[in-house]
């Protein structure tokens, strides 16, 4: 039997301090943290889905997309979540995450959760290599992969003025150059 995963774009958004944006889910008690992420719609590219989800969930527009990983990493929902989703007609066993890296050049007052039915209720800027430790257990490995893979690109981008030869096109996937 073939397992059905939902294709999802995740956004690792970083600021001038090299910190990444984590948001607390509005539909959960306490603070359950994650990056902005969401489903990739038909005929939508990973970057387009990432930009749409980031704006829908946080109102952020002051962003420059730098990199989209071409290989996904998957995670499986716990049985209780899978069963609840199946009752709603969403029969996915988990998500196939496609990570994108984006630089935030705006101000924090741009980050808003005042949409109807907001996905998030709070945000924090955190160290990228500690971010995945704040997540619910079933997402941690997919987030660890994204954080550890993209962290060197954050540092390289922030140090670009110190590099001997730096070309921003080096950060873009070939299809976006």
C-alpha positions in Angstrom: 0.0 0.0 0.0 1.4 3.4 -1.0 1.5 5.9 1.8 0.0 9.3 1.1 2.2 12.3 2.1 1.2 15.9 1.8 3.7 18.1 -0.1 4.6 21.0 2.1 6.8 24.1 1.8 8.6 25.2 5.0 10.2 28.6 5.4 13.3 29.2 7.4 13.2 32.9 7.7 16.2 34.7 9.2 17.0 38.2 10.2 20.1 40.4 10.4 21.1 38.8 13.7 21.0 35.3 12.1 18.0 34.3 14.2 15.1 32.4 12.7 11.4 33.0 13.0 9.5 30.5 15.0 5.8 30.8 15.6 3.5 29.4 18.2 0.4 27.6 16.9 -2.9 29.3 17.7 -4.8 26.0 17.8 -2.8 24.5 20.6 -2.7 25.1 24.4 0.6 26.7 25.6 3.3 27.3 23.0 3.8 24.7 20.3 6.4 26.1 18.0 7.1 25.7 14.3 8.2 27.6 11.2 5.7 29.0 8.7 4.8 26.1 6.5 1.9 24.8 4.4 0.7 22.7 1.5 2.0 23.1 -2.0 -1.0 23.6 -4.3 -1.4 22.1 -7.8 1.1 23.7 -10.3 2.7 25.8 -7.5 6.4 25.9 -7.1 8.0 25.3 -3.7 9.1 29.0 -3.6 5.7 30.2 -4.6 4.0 28.0 -1.9 6.6 29.2 0.7 6.0 32.9 -0.1 2.2 32.4 -0.1 2.2 30.5 3.2 4.6 33.0 4.8 2.4 35.9 3.9 -0.9 34.1 4.8 0.4 33.1 8.2 2.5 36.1 9.2 1.7 39.0 6.8 5.5 39.2 6.1 6.3 40.7 2.7 9.8 42.1 3.3 11.6 38.9 2.3 14.2 37.8 -0.1 14.1 34.1 -1.0 17.6 32.7 -1.3 17.4 28.9 -1.6 15.0 26.1 -2.0 16.2 22.6 -1.3 15.2 20.2 -4.1 15.0 17.1 -2.0 12.3 16.8 0.6 12.4 15.2 4.0 9.3 13.5 5.4 7.8 13.0 8.8 4.9 10.8 9.9 1.9 12.1 12.0 1.3 10.3 15.3 -1.7 7.9 15.0 -4.1 10.2 16.9 -3.4 13.1 14.5 -3.7 10.9 11.4 -7.1 9.6 12.7 -8.4 13.1 13.3 -7.3 14.2 9.9 -8.8 11.2 8.2 -12.2 12.1 9.8 -11.9 15.4 8.0 -11.2 13.7 4.7 -7.5 14.5 4.8 -5.9 11.0 4.6 -2.2 11.8 4.8 0.2 9.8 6.9 2.5 12.8 7.2 4.1 15.6 5.3 6.9 15.7 2.7 8.8 19.0 3.6 10.5 21.1 1.0 12.6 23.7 2.8 13.2 27.2 1.6 15.6 29.8 3.1 14.6 33.4 3.1 16.1 36.7 4.5 13.8 39.1 6.3 14.8 42.7 5.8 11.7 44.2 7.4 10.8 45.3 10.9 9.1 43.1 13.5 6.0 45.2 13.4 5.3 43.7 10.0 4.7 40.3 11.6 1.0 40.1 12.4 -1.4 37.3 13.2 -4.6 39.3 12.7 -6.0 37.2 9.9 -9.4 35.4 10.2 -8.6 32.0 11.8 -4.9 32.8 12.5 -2.5 29.8 12.4 -0.2 31.5 15.0 -0.5 33.5 18.2 3.1 34.5 19.0 6.6 34.5 17.5 10.2 34.5 18.6 13.5 34.9 16.9 15.8 32.0 17.9 19.1 30.4 17.1 18.7 28.2 14.0 20.6 25.3 15.6 18.4 25.3 18.6 15.1 25.8 16.8 14.2 22.2 16.1 14.5 21.3 19.8 11.4 23.4 20.5 9.1 21.3 18.3 6.7 18.6 18.9 8.5 15.3 18.7 7.2 14.0 15.4 8.5 17.1 13.4 11.9 17.3 15.0 13.9 15.2 12.5 12.6 17.0 9.4 13.3 20.4 11.1 16.7 19.3 12.3 17.5 18.4 8.7 16.4 21.8 7.4 18.1 23.8 10.1 21.4 22.0 9.9 21.5 22.0 6.1 20.6 25.7 5.7 22.5 27.2 8.7 25.8 27.6 6.8 23.9 29.5 4.1 22.6 31.9 6.7 26.1 32.6 8.0 27.5 33.0 4.4 24.7 35.4 3.5 25.2 37.5 6.6 29.0 37.6 5.9 28.6 38.3 2.2 30.3 41.7 2.4 33.3 40.1 4.0 33.7 37.4 1.3 36.3 37.8 -1.3 34.0 36.9 -4.1 30.3 36.7 -3.5 27.5 36.4 -6.0 24.0 36.2 -4.7 23.1 34.0 -7.7 25.1 31.2 -5.9 22.3 31.0 -3.4 19.5 30.5 -6.0 18.5 27.1 -7.4 19.5 26.8 -11.0 16.0 27.3 -12.3 15.8 30.7 -10.6 19.1 32.1 -11.8 
